Every structure is written in structure tokens, then in C-alpha cells.
Amino acid sequence: RSPPGVADGARRAGAMSGPRESLLRVVPDRFEALVSGVRFGQFVSVGVVGLICDTAVLLTLTEGFGVLPELATLAGIETAILVMFVANERWTFADASTDGSLGRRLVRSHLVRASGSTTQFLIFTGVYRLLFVPLSVAGIDLWLLVAKGAGVAVGMAVNYVFESIFTWQVHHDDRR
């Protein structure tokens, strides 16, 4: 007998091949939408837009106004969350289950992203403060960007899984 969540004979019999198909054999059906290459690509694309906004706020506040990098990164994260919510709502998860109002999804998104944002902030702070390497060009602290990139990379993975499951509930939607 197959494990719970394995729906069709092709998956049970291992008739599929390749990394995606191997992953699908062990992923329960309700979470299969998480491994959608198209949706993940859209999520990453939206993340790049968020990263640009986040980084612009970080650099503007630290380099232009002398704000403490940790405070500036928090402002950048919030800016990016709002921009990415709108883009994900309209594009990445436009076909997903949308239980509740837009306002409720925005609140849920903030609550869900708290894990990814906390992860991003802690990694940013650790890299920036504990692993600091003086790196500047034309008077701009480029180590900020290294620390930001490290935090964003880890935080993005956390956000993708949590947003997919809790905010847009892709496991309730048969469309991929």
C-alpha cells in the first residue's frame, strides 16, 4: 500500500523520472503545488523586485541619512513585504485559493513573513556585525549588500513555503 497523499498509479509505480518527479513521489498531494516551477519562478521574480526596493531603502537610509543599518534594513524589509504582497496577490498566486478579504490576507502575509523576515534580519545582522569585512566603493559600504544578500537568500526559502501554505493556501487549489 502507498503512503498517504500519493494519489495516482504513475507516482506510486515510479513511472516518472528526473529530480522534480522524484520529489513529487515523496511530497504529499496537498503540498505538490509547492514544487511548481512556474509558481516558484514567479515568486523569485517578485522577490527580486522586493529586493530592489529593500536594498534601495537600506542604502538610502544608511548612506544618505546615516541611519543605523539594522533599523534601515527593518524599514527596507517592510517596504519589500508590501510591494511583494501586491505583486504576489496579482500575479504569483492570482489563481490560488483566496479565502477571506484582501485585508485578512495582508495581515496573514505579515504574520507568515515574520519567520522569513526574522531569519533575514538575524542573518543580515550576523553577517554584517560578526563577519564584517571592510568593503566600500566610492564611499558606499558594499558589505551591507553582502549581508543583505545572505539574509534574503535564506529568508526567501522560508517565505516561499510559508506564504504558499498559509497566505494563499496553494494546497487547496488544484490549478498550478
Summary of the structure (lengths in Angstrom):
residues: 176
radius of gyration: 19.0
end to end distance: 27.3
largest distance: 64.6
contacts: 506
relative contact order: 0.14
helix: 74%
strand: 2%
